[in-house]
């Protein structure tokens, strides 16, 4: 497996995590819209008719989004386990730590370097060596 293929494999967890966050935001937005619809039905001033038909559809959309989120969470959990397992094959501790911070915690090379007492360039070098020595 090439360096780029290994990096793509390692990036799968952060990619899944990003999709999870987008689904969570979508659910929050759908809930907000549903709350506005129920306020219309409660007889508040300025209420408009027709919202009664939209509420069941809003609930369906929320349930659908929650089901997608559950599926995404399972995929995210699986991807994290696979990435962690791959990182554990790296024999050098410092390289494993750089990879863990990069692909599990989602840190930049500057953040990794700062927290590990390294310059960003050294963090990148450890990353490269770790990816090269990783066995999939």
Secondary structure, 3 states (H helix, E strand, C coil): CCHHHHHHHHCHHHHHHHHHHHHHHHHHHHHHHHHHHHHHHCCCCCCCCCHHHHHHHHHHHHHHHHHHHHHHHHHHHHHHHHHHHHHCCCCCHHHHHHHHHHHCCCCCHHHHHHHHCCCHHHHHHHHHHHHHHCCC
